[in-house]
Amino acid sequence: MRERADRSPGVRVVVRGAALAAALLVCAGSPARAADPELVRVFEQGRWPVEATELDRHVAADHRRLGVHLARPCTDAVFFRRVHLDLVGAIPDPGEAAAFLADRDPDKRARLIDRLLRDDRSAGWFALRWCDVLRVKSEFPINLWPNAVQAYHRWVRDALARNVPYDVFARELLTSSGSNFRVPAVNFLRAVQSREPEALGAAAALTFMGQRTELWPAERRSDLAAFFSRVATKRTKEWKEEVVHLDPGAWEPLSTRLPDGREVTVPAWEDPRRAFADWLITPDNPWFARCAVNRLWAWLFGRGIVDPPDDLRETNPPILPRTLDHLAAELVASGWDTRHVLRIIVSSRTYQQSPLPAGDVERHERAFACYPVRRIEAEVLMDALSWLAGEGEGYSSPVPEPYTFVPEENRTVELADGSITSPFLELFGRPSRDTGLFAERSAEPSDDQRLFLLNSSDVLGRLERSPHLREVLRAVGTDVPRIVEGVYLTLLARPPTDGEAAAARAHFVAGGRPLREAVMDLAWALLNSKEFLYRH
């Protein structure tokens, strides 16, 4: 994607639609409670469409201690767009949005949640989340190489699609042996900047315990490293293939301590990794389940109950401790079913509340007493622009060998290799996957991002080629109110408010501009709005 020079047609669009943008961007959403009742009605409704859940009761207890309470319920339109972004990583189809808004079934939100959790796109979306954590990239400093990256990503995606229990998922990553091409889970022990036992232990602790071992005493780090001290690798004749195996020269029992301080002796003939995994995945482990549900919560809310979500320590306590304990207990009781925990969270009033807080924005957002407004991810935004244009975004990389080509029909969120990127993805905060830390992905807005979206010839071209916008014109002809409604459903998954509709109609009739040009102006203004670029 390329930016347009100052004298290019892109600037003409900015100027041409400036008045419309000024009228509409006011209605683009704000985390603060707005004085305009029409704007408030965009984001919240008066009555809860769902009953309070057990999760909500634990949240309410935590909120009483903090002196806050939930915001009002979000509207169906806000929920519909939000849950698509959070569960499948995509903006919703406008026809499906219209059908959902017209549906009077009181259980329609629950039915939508179940459908999206079963949607094949959900596995691809959460595979991206997990591949950020697991450092799935072919090039420096991880150096998995392309064949291993593709095998690893496919294994992660398939495990999520089959809803493999989380304890099985973790155990396989920690204890697998074999070829990194044929036993993809062994790449967990290769996707690190150093293959030393202490680095392997640090990766395991960060991923499955939310612990940063650089904060541990040296002796505790050494004890953890001992569980990975007998991991060895050997090369084969196939390019970049490695076999992970147990060191055949280790004949003595291994005595060390678990992270909770308990001493353990591993017999000479056993793999020490298995002893660590057996301890890790027990229901009473103080870190494993809490780390898992805290990460799921952070993926849905943009911030963990313990935040950062990969820094669980006594000096960084959870903001909602009862809530975290409840979710951890649910994960264990469900047989380590992460999809079950996702359903619990998105079915709750806590998730389905408005982004407009009842009081101080910062205090309520921190306590999850409103839905935290945040920018959509780089990959999701790229896919949204591709969907609008009715065309895919291809990716390729000639280095390192073998040459990697990603077909255009693949979603960007399913881009397996963290080393294959684009200027657009880098501009909008795609992580480098060097460390596996949550903070590697940036959701912070920048002036460069705004200028790009306002002036990019590629963005303009996608709008002009959009089959979805053409379909709006084809379906309703010259009926301006219906055109405006169709463009709003396409971009924001909701109809316009009365004020927005009036501003758009005024722009359509002002100056006698061609109908298609006015549609492009409206679409451009909405695409650059906070409501399109952010989760609400």
N, C-alpha and C positions, 0 to 999 in steps of 0.2 A: 504494500500500500504506500502511495506516495502523496506528499503534501503538494498543494498547488501554489504556484508563484503568485505574487500580489496582483498582477494584471490578468490573472486567469479567471475563467468563468466562476470559479468557486467563490470569489469575493463578491461577484454579482449576486449570488444566492444569499450571502450574508446580509447584504444591503437590502435586497429585494424583500426579504422576509423579516427585516428587523422589527418593524412595528408589530407584526403578528407575534414574533417571539417575545417581545416585551409584554404583550397582553397575556400570552399563554404561560410563560415560564413562572409567573407569579403563582400559578396554580400547579406547579410541579412538585409540591410537597416539601414539608419542612419538619425537622424533628421537634420543633417548638410548637406549642398549641397556637394555632392561628386565630385571629379575631374574626376572620371571614367564615360565617357558618357554612357557606357553600363548600369551601375548601375542607372544613372539618368533615363534612358529609362524604367526601371522597374517601377518607381513610377510616372512618369509624361509624358504627351504628349503635342504636340505643339498647338492644337486647342481645344477650348471649345466644348464639345458635347452637352451642354445645353445653352439656352439663359439666360442672366442675369435676375433675378427676382426682384420683389419689395423689398424683403428682402435684396438682394445683393446691391441695391441702398442705402439702409439705412446703411448697413455695410460699403460701400464705403465712405459715408459721415463721419462716425465715423473714418474710417481709415485715411482720409485726415487730420483730426484734430490731429491724432497720428503720422502722417508721415510714414505710412506703406501702403502696398497694398497686395492684394491676391497673393498667390503663383500660379504657373501654374496649369492647370487641371491635376487631377490624371488619370491614365490609366484605361481602362475598368476592367482589372484584379484587380487592387487595389480597385476600387469602388465596384466590385462584392463581394469581401471578406469583405470589411469594412461594407457595408450595411447589410450583413447577420449577422455579429457580433453585430451591433447596433440595428437592428430591431427584430431579432429572437433569438439572443444569441447563435449562432451556427456557426461553420465553414461550408462552402458550400460543396455541393456534387460535385465531380470532373467532372461528366458527364454534370451537369448543367453549371458548369463553362466553359467547352469547348464549349457548345452550345451558351452560352452568348457571348463568345469571337468571335465566328464565325458569329454571328448575325449582319447583316448590317443595320438593322432598326434604323434610327436616334432617335426613341422614346423608344428604348429598356430600357434605365435607368428608365424612368418614368413608364413603364409597370412593371419592376421589383419591384420598390418601392410600387406600388399599390398591387402587388401580396403578397409581404412580410407583408405589413400592414394588409392584410386580413388573413394571415397564422395563424393557430391556435397556433403555437409556439410563436407568438408575444405576445399574451395575457399571456402566461406562463412566458415569459421573463420579461415583464413589471410588472407582479405580483411580481416577485422577487424584482424588484426595489422598488415597493411600500411597500412590506412587510419589507424591510430594514427601510423605513421611519416610518412605523406604529408599529415597534417593535414586530413583530409576533414571539413569542417564548414561550415555555411552562414553562420553569424553571426560577429559580432565576436570576435577581431580578424582572422580569416582572410577572412570575407566571400566565400565561393564562391557562395552563394545556392543555393536548393533544386534547381533544374533541373540545374545543373552538378554538384552533389553526387551526385544520382542517376545521372547519366551516368558520372561518374568512378568511383563505387563499382562499377557494373556492369562497366565496362571492366577494373578490377582483378580482380574476381571471375572474369570470363570468361578473362582471361589465366592465372589460376591453375588454373582448371578445364581449360584446354587445355595446361597445363604449358609455356607459352611460355618459351623459353630466357631465362635471367636477363639476358644481355647485350642481347638484343633488347628485353626489358621496360624496361631502364634507358635504352637508346638512344632508344626511342620517347618516354619521359617527358621526356628532355632536349632533344630536337630537333624535336618535333612543332609544326606550325603549323596554324591554322585556327580554326573556331568552337569555343568551350568547351562547347557543347551537342552538337556533331556530331563533334568530334575530341576525345574526353574526355581524352586524355593531356596536352593543353595545359594542363590545370588544375594540373599540377605547378608551372608558372611563375606561377600565380595564387594558389595556396594558401600564401601567405607574408604576413607582417604588413606587409612593405614590398615594393613592386615595383621598388625600385632595384637596379641590377646587382649591387652588393655583397651585398644580401640574397638574390638569386637564386643567386649563387655559393655563399653560405653554406649555403643549403638543399641544393644539389647535393653539396657536400662532406660535410655531415652525413649525408645519406641514403645516398650511394654510396661514401664513403670513411671514414665514422666519424670525421670530422675536425671539430673545433670551431674555426671560423676566427677566433673572437674571441681565441684564443690565438696566432694567427699575427701576424707583423710586418705593419705597414700596407702595405708594398710588395707582400708576397706576396698579401694580400687584394685589392689593386688589380689585380694581374696576373690573378687568377682572375676578378674581376668583369668584366674586359675581354671574356671569352668570352660574356658575357650582355649586353654593352652595346648590342647592336643589336637586342634584343628590343623590339618595340613592340606596342601593342594599339589597337584601335579598336572603338567600339560599333556595334551595328546597331539596327534599329528594334524588334527583339524585346526584351522586358523582361529586362534583366541579361545579355543575350548579349554576349560580347566575342570579337573575332577576334585571335588572336596571330599576328604576322607579323614578317618581317625589315624593319627600318627602311629605307624606300626612299631615304632621303637619304644613306645611308652609301656613299660611292664610293671611299674610300681603303683600301689594304691595312691590315690591323691587325697590329701587332707586339706580342707580349706573351710571358710565360713560363708554362709549365705548372707545376703544383704541385711537380713533381720538380726544377724549376730549369731545364729545357731551354727554349731560346728557340724561338719559332714565329712565322711570318708567315702570316696568313690572307689570301688574295687578296680583292680588293674584292667580287667576285661570289659569294663563298662565305659560308655561315652559320658564324660562329665557334663556335657551339654544336656543330657537327658535328666540328670539329677537337678540341674538348675530349672529346666522346664517343668519338671514334676512339682517343684516347690512353687514356681511362679503361678501356675494356672489353678492352684487350689482356691476354693471359695473364700477361705479366710485370709488370703494374701492381702496385705494392707495397701497394695499399690495397683495390682493388675486390673481389677474390675473398675476401680475408681478412675484410673488413667483412661480406660477405654470409653466409659460413658462421658467423661469430661471432654474428650476429643470429639465425640459425636455431638455433644451440646455446642461446642465451639464451631463445628461445621455448620450448624443450623442457626446460630446466633452471632457468629463472627467473633466471639470471645468466650473463653471457658468460665465455668463456675470457679475453677482455679485458673487464674490467668497470669502469665501465658499458660496455655493448656499443656505444655510439656515441661512444667516446672513445679511439680508437686513436692513441696517440702513444708516443714512445720512453720517456718518463718514466712510462708506465702499461703495463708489459710484461704479456704473457699468462702466466697461471699454468701453462698446459700448452702451451708453444711448439711442440713437435713435433706435437702433436695438431692445433693450429690450422693449421700448414703442410700437414699431410696432408690435412685436409678441404678447404683451398683448392685443393690440387692435384687432388683428386677432382672438385671442381666444374668446374674448367677441362677436365679430361680427359673428363668426361661430356658436354661440349658445353653447359655452363652449366645443367645439369639440377638445379634445387633439390630436386625430389622425390627424385631419386637420393641427394642428401646427407641428406635427412630419413630415408630408408630405411636408409642406412649407420648413422646415429646410433642410431635406435630398435632396430635389429637387434643392436646391440652389447651385450656384457656390462656395459659402462660405464653404459648407459641402463637395463639390466634388473637392476641391483643393488638391494639392499635399502635402505630409508631408515635402517636402524640401523647406524651406523658402527662400525668395529672399534676406535676409539680416541677421542681428543678430538673432540667434535662440531664445534666451530668450525673446527678445522684440517682435518678430513676433508671437511666440507662445502665449504669454500673450494677444496679441491683436487679436488672431484668424486669423492671416495673413498667416497661414499654418495649416494643419490638425495636431492636437497634437498627437504625438506618445505616446502610453501608453500600459501597459501590459493588456492582457485579464484577465477577472475575474476568480477567483478560480473555480467557478461552471462551467463556460464555458470551461475552460481548462480540467477539469475532464470529461466533456461530450465529448470533442474532443478526448481524449485518449480512452474513452469507445467506441466512434464511430469507431475509427481506429481498435480497437480490435474486433468489431462486437458483443459486449456484454455490458450489462448494469452494473451499480454500485449500489448495494443494500445498504440500510441504515436501521438501527433498533435501538430502544432504549427501554430497559426494565424499565427505571425510567424516569419520574414519571409514575405511572399507568394511564390509561391502556397501555399495551405494544404497542409500535408503530413499525410497519413494513412497509417499503417503497419498493415496488416491483422494480426489476432491470430494467424493461422496462420503468420506469419513468425517465425523464431527471433530472440530479442533479439541474439544474436551477429551477425546479419545486418542490424542497424540501421545504415543507411548514414551518417547524419548525426550527427556528434559534438555538434551543438547540440541535438538532440532527446534528452531524458534523462528521468529520474524521480528522486524522492527516494531510492528504493532504490539505483539505479545510482550516484548521487553518494555515498551513504553507504558503499558497498562499493568505492569507489576507481576508478570509470571515469574515464579521462583526459579533460581538456578539449580535447586536440588543438590546443593553441595553438602548440607549439614542435616537435613531432615527436620529442621526447626520450623515451627508454625510461623514464626516471624519472617521467614524468607519470602513469603508471598506478601506483596504490598497491595493494600486497598486504598492508599492515600491518593487523593486527586492532585493533579498538578496543572499548571498553566499550559505546559506542552500538550497534555491530553486534550484540554479544552480547545486550544488553537487547532490541533489536528482535526478534531471532529467538526469544527466550524468551517474549516477551509480545505479539507481533503477532497481531491478530485475523485478518489476511489469511493468515498462515502457517497458523494453526489451521484456518481455513476450507478451505484447499487440502488439508490432510491429511484433513479430514472428508469432502470431496467426491471424494477420490482414487479413480478407477476401478481403479488398480493394487492398492490396498489392499483394495478390495471384491472384486477378482478372487482375491486370496489367500484371503479368507474363503469365497468361493463354491467355490473349487477343493478346499479341504481340510476344509470344514465346521467341526467343533469340535475337530479334532485339534490340540491346543495345540503340541506340538513342531514339526509341519509349518507351523503358522501362524507361529511364531517364525522358522523357517528362511525362509519366504516373505517376511517383512518385512525380514529381513537381506539377502536377495538383491535386493529392490527398492531398498533405500536404500544398501547398501554393496557390492553385487555379489559377495557371498561368504556362505557359511553361518556361523552363529555358532560360537564355540568352545564347549567343554563348560561352562566357567564362565559364559559369557554366556547360554547356553541355560538353565542352571539358574537364574540370576538372573531371567531373563525369565519362566520358568514359575512361579517362586515369586510373582512379581507378579501373574500371571494368576489364580492361585488364592486369593490373599490378599484377604480382605474380601468375597468374593463379588461383585465388580464385574462388570458386563456385559462380555461378550467383546469387543464392538466398542470399548468404552471402553478396555479393556486394550490392544487393538491400537493405538489412537490414542496411548496413553501410550508404548508401545514405539517407534512411528514418530517421535513428538516427541523422545524421548530420543536416537534415532539421528541425526535431522536436526540436532540441536544438538551432536553429537559432532564432535571434531576430524577424525575419519576421514571424515565426510561433507563437511565444509567445506574440507578440505585435500587436496592431492595428496600421495600417499605413494609 
